[in-house]
Amino acid sequence: VFLLVLLDLPGLLFFSTYTLLVLFWAEIYHQ
């Protein structure tokens, strides 16, 4: 289980960072 979480952690980190970037870009684009 620990190994699965360890493998999934970089993907989760990348996904959250990508989501933040998209939201940030959308905010700038609308202004």
N, C-alpha and C positions, 0 to 999 in steps of 0.2 A: 504494500500500500504506500509506503514511504517513497519507494522508487517511482511509483506512478505519479505521485504529487510532485516529486522532484523533476520529473520529465515534463510535467504539465505547467510548472511554474514559469518558465521562460515564455511559453505560449500565452499564458494568462497575462503576464507583464506586457508583452508586445500588444496584445489585444486591447488592454486598458489604455496604453499609451497611444495607440492608433485611434481609439475612440475619442480621447481627449483632443488629439490633433485635428480630427474631423470637426468636432464641435467648435474648436477655436477658429478654424478656417471658415466655418459657416457663419460664425458671429461677425467676423471681419467682412466677409463677402456681402452680408446683408446691410452693412452700414455704408 
